[in-house]
Amino acid sequence: MNATTRPVALVTGGRQGIGLAIVYSLAAAGFDVAFTARSTTDSCGEIIAECESLGARAQYFPSELGAIEAHQALIEQVTAWGGGLDCLVNNAGVGTLVRGDLLEMPPESFDHVMGINARGTLFLTQAVARWMLANPSPHYRSLLLVSSVSAEMASPERGDYCMSKAALGMMTKLFALRLAADNIGVFELRPGIIKTGMTAGVSDKYDRRIAEGLVPALRWGEPGDIGRAVLPFARGDMAFASGSTLQLDGGLSINRF
């Protein structure tokens, strides 16, 4: 198929973990997929080859989400390669630099986390939305924000991270309202405790707590749980639900007593 017959998706932070699962899920579902990471590694070629085995085109683009002055160039590169841009999955993000007492949280950590997770996501989404409005497509358009249960479940020892994810919830509503009449769907996905490289260092702790019932499903989430959940939003199956948030946490965030 040529570049104009398949919808094109851009997944930020798509080289590993949740982002990688989303890349593969979209590729298998009929999308050509561009994915970003901070730097290239041998795994980028392996990811492209795997997508091609699924019948999709794929390409890696180096990108720093926090460098908003480079967003326009990224969009130009992706659209030149793909022939369009129909789905943005805002997956890239960072954790807190320093866990600890909220009263001791350093400004440097707050600025770093908010600058990437909130500011970077906001202005990339803005730039992609502008491009979509200026460039009609035969495909459904969507903007997806991968947030976290931490958007509502407070962890005072990493308050900057929680605040950055809460910002994505409001961002979803704002963009959904702005773009509703243009049939561009905007959705927030909130993963819970997911088994990735980022959680490897606390796996023993969460193995125990999950077994004790912290997660009602009594298991870790897997990256594939998030990858599969992206599809109905990206394809337009849930178009009339624009602005919605989906909890992907095995029941973790349900209020209990």
C-alpha positions as CSV (number, residue, x, y, z in Angstrom):
1,M,0.0,0.0,0.0
2,N,1.2,3.5,-0.6
3,A,1.5,6.2,2.0
4,T,-1.9,7.6,1.5
5,T,-4.0,4.5,1.8
6,R,-3.4,3.7,5.5
7,P,-3.8,6.0,8.4
8,V,-0.6,7.2,10.0
9,A,0.0,7.3,13.8
10,L,2.7,9.0,15.8
11,V,3.6,7.4,19.1
12,T,5.9,9.4,21.4
13,G,8.2,7.3,23.6
14,G,7.5,4.3,21.4
15,R,10.7,2.4,21.7
16,Q,9.9,0.4,24.9
17,G,7.3,-0.5,27.5
18,I,3.8,0.8,27.0
19,G,4.8,2.9,24.0
20,L,6.2,-0.1,22.2
21,A,3.1,-2.2,22.8
22,I,1.0,0.7,21.3
23,V,3.3,0.8,18.3
24,Y,2.8,-2.9,17.6
25,S,-0.9,-2.8,18.3
26,L,-1.5,0.1,15.8
27,A,0.7,-1.6,13.2
28,A,-1.3,-4.8,13.5
29,A,-4.5,-2.8,13.2
30,G,-3.7,-1.2,9.8
31,F,-1.8,2.0,10.8
32,D,1.6,3.0,9.5
33,V,3.5,4.1,12.6
34,A,6.1,6.7,13.4
35,F,7.6,6.5,16.8
36,T,9.9,8.7,18.8
37,A,12.6,8.3,21.5
38,R,15.4,10.5,22.7
39,S,18.1,8.5,20.8
40,T,18.5,5.7,18.4
41,T,19.5,2.1,19.3
42,D,19.6,-1.2,17.6
43,S,16.2,-1.9,18.9
44,C,14.7,0.8,16.6
45,G,15.6,-1.3,13.6
46,E,14.1,-4.4,15.2
47,I,10.9,-2.5,15.9
48,I,10.6,-1.3,12.3
49,A,11.2,-4.9,11.1
50,E,8.5,-6.3,13.4
51,C,6.0,-3.7,12.2
52,E,6.8,-4.5,8.6
53,S,6.1,-8.2,9.4
54,L,2.7,-7.1,10.5
55,G,2.1,-5.4,7.2
56,A,2.8,-1.8,8.3
57,R,5.4,0.8,7.5
58,A,7.3,2.2,10.5
59,Q,10.0,4.8,11.1
60,Y,11.9,6.1,14.1
61,F,12.3,9.8,14.7
62,P,14.6,11.2,17.4
63,S,12.8,13.7,19.6
64,E,12.9,15.4,23.0
65,L,9.4,16.1,24.0
66,G,10.4,19.0,26.2
67,A,12.1,20.8,23.3
68,I,8.9,22.5,22.0
69,E,10.9,24.5,19.5
70,A,11.5,21.2,17.6
71,H,7.9,20.0,17.5
72,Q,7.1,21.6,14.1
73,A,10.1,20.0,12.5
74,L,9.1,16.6,13.9
75,I,5.6,16.9,12.4
76,E,7.1,17.9,9.1
77,Q,9.4,14.9,9.1
78,V,6.6,12.5,10.1
79,T,4.1,13.8,7.5
80,A,6.8,13.8,4.7
81,W,7.5,10.2,5.5
82,G,4.0,9.0,6.2
83,G,2.0,11.2,3.8
84,G,-0.3,12.3,6.6
85,L,-0.9,12.2,10.4
86,D,-4.1,10.8,11.7
87,C,-3.4,9.7,15.3
88,L,-1.1,11.2,17.9
89,V,-0.4,9.0,21.0
90,N,1.2,11.1,23.7
91,N,3.0,8.4,25.6
92,A,6.4,9.9,26.4
93,G,7.0,11.1,29.9
94,V,9.3,11.1,32.8
95,G,9.1,10.4,36.5
96,T,10.1,12.5,39.4
97,L,13.8,13.3,39.8
98,V,13.6,13.0,43.6
99,R,11.2,10.9,45.6
100,G,10.6,12.2,49.2
101,D,8.8,14.5,51.5
102,L,6.5,16.9,49.6
103,L,7.8,19.7,51.8
104,E,11.3,19.1,50.5
105,M,10.4,18.7,46.7
106,P,13.0,20.8,44.8
107,P,11.9,23.2,42.1
108,E,14.3,21.5,39.7
109,S,12.4,18.3,39.9
110,F,9.0,20.1,39.5
111,D,10.3,22.1,36.5
112,H,11.8,19.0,34.8
113,V,8.7,16.8,35.2
114,M,6.1,19.5,34.4
115,G,8.3,20.8,31.5
116,I,8.1,17.4,29.7
117,N,4.9,15.7,30.9
118,A,2.6,18.7,30.8
119,R,4.3,21.5,28.8
120,G,5.8,19.3,26.2
121,T,2.6,17.2,25.7
122,L,0.5,20.4,25.5
123,F,2.5,22.1,22.8
124,L,3.0,18.9,20.7
125,T,-0.7,18.2,20.9
126,Q,-1.4,21.8,19.9
127,A,1.0,21.6,16.9
128,V,-0.5,18.3,15.7
129,A,-4.0,19.6,16.1
130,R,-3.2,22.7,14.0
131,W,-1.6,20.5,11.3
132,M,-4.7,18.2,11.3
133,L,-7.1,21.2,10.9
134,A,-5.0,22.5,8.0
135,N,-4.7,19.1,6.2
136,P,-7.9,17.2,5.6
137,S,-7.7,13.4,5.7
138,P,-10.1,10.6,4.6
139,H,-9.3,8.9,7.9
140,Y,-10.6,9.5,11.4
141,R,-8.4,11.8,13.5
142,S,-7.5,11.3,17.2
143,L,-5.3,12.7,19.9
144,L,-4.6,10.2,22.8
145,L,-2.9,11.2,26.1
146,V,-1.4,8.3,28.1
147,S,-1.8,9.6,31.7
148,S,-1.7,7.5,34.9
149,V,-3.9,6.6,37.9
150,S,-1.6,9.1,39.6
151,A,-3.8,11.8,38.0
152,E,-6.2,11.2,40.9
153,M,-4.5,8.8,43.3
154,A,-2.1,11.0,45.3
155,S,1.4,10.0,46.1
156,P,2.9,12.9,48.2
157,E,6.4,11.5,47.7
158,R,6.2,12.2,44.0
159,G,3.9,15.2,43.9
160,D,5.4,16.7,40.8
161,Y,4.6,13.5,38.8
162,C,1.0,13.4,40.1
163,M,0.4,17.0,39.2
164,S,1.8,16.6,35.7
165,K,-0.6,13.6,35.1
166,A,-3.5,15.5,36.5
167,A,-2.8,18.3,34.0
168,L,-3.3,15.8,31.2
169,G,-6.8,15.1,32.4
170,M,-7.8,18.7,32.0
171,M,-5.8,18.9,28.8
172,T,-7.9,16.1,27.4
173,K,-11.2,17.9,28.1
174,L,-9.9,21.2,26.7
175,F,-8.8,19.8,23.4
176,A,-11.9,17.6,23.2
177,L,-14.1,20.7,23.4
178,R,-12.0,22.7,21.0
179,L,-11.9,20.0,18.3
180,A,-15.3,18.3,18.7
181,A,-16.9,20.1,15.8
182,D,-13.9,19.0,13.6
183,N,-14.4,15.3,14.4
184,I,-11.0,15.0,16.0
185,G,-11.4,12.7,19.1
186,V,-9.4,13.4,22.2
187,F,-9.0,10.7,24.9
188,E,-7.1,10.1,28.1
189,L,-5.9,6.6,29.1
190,R,-4.9,6.0,32.7
191,P,-2.7,3.0,33.2
192,G,-2.2,1.6,36.7
193,I,0.7,-0.6,37.9
194,I,2.2,-1.9,34.6
195,K,5.1,-4.3,34.3
196,T,7.8,-2.3,32.4
197,G,11.4,-1.3,32.8
198,M,10.3,1.7,34.8
199,T,8.7,-0.5,37.5
200,A,11.4,-3.2,37.6
201,G,13.1,-1.6,40.5
202,V,10.0,-1.9,42.7
203,S,8.7,-5.2,41.4
204,D,9.1,-7.1,44.7
205,K,7.2,-4.4,46.5
206,Y,4.3,-4.5,44.1
207,D,4.3,-8.3,43.8
208,R,3.6,-8.4,47.5
209,R,1.0,-5.6,47.5
210,I,-0.8,-7.0,44.5
211,A,-1.0,-10.4,46.1
212,E,-2.5,-8.7,49.2
213,G,-5.3,-7.1,47.1
214,L,-4.0,-3.7,46.2
215,V,-5.1,-4.4,42.6
216,P,-8.5,-6.2,42.6
217,A,-7.6,-8.1,39.4
218,L,-4.7,-9.6,41.5
219,R,-2.2,-9.2,38.7
220,W,0.2,-6.7,37.2
221,G,-0.9,-4.8,34.1
222,E,1.0,-5.7,30.9
223,P,2.0,-3.2,28.2
224,G,-0.3,-5.1,25.9
225,D,-3.3,-4.2,28.0
226,I,-2.7,-0.6,27.1
227,G,-1.7,-1.3,23.5
228,R,-5.0,-3.0,22.8
229,A,-7.0,-0.3,24.6
230,V,-5.7,2.3,22.2
231,L,-7.4,0.8,19.2
232,P,-11.0,1.7,19.5
233,F,-10.1,5.4,20.2
234,A,-7.6,5.6,17.3
235,R,-9.9,3.9,14.8
236,G,-12.9,6.1,15.7
237,D,-15.0,3.3,17.3
238,M,-15.4,5.6,20.3
239,A,-15.7,8.9,18.4
240,F,-18.8,10.1,20.3
241,A,-17.0,9.6,23.6
242,S,-14.4,12.3,22.9
243,G,-13.1,13.8,26.1
244,S,-13.5,10.6,28.0
245,T,-11.0,9.0,30.4
246,L,-10.4,5.2,30.5
247,Q,-9.0,3.6,33.6
248,L,-6.6,0.7,32.8
249,D,-5.7,-0.5,36.2
250,G,-7.4,-3.7,37.1
251,G,-9.7,-1.9,39.5
252,L,-6.9,-0.2,41.5
253,S,-8.5,3.3,41.4
254,I,-12.1,2.2,42.3
255,N,-13.0,3.6,45.7
256,R,-13.4,0.8,48.3
257,F,-14.2,0.6,51.9
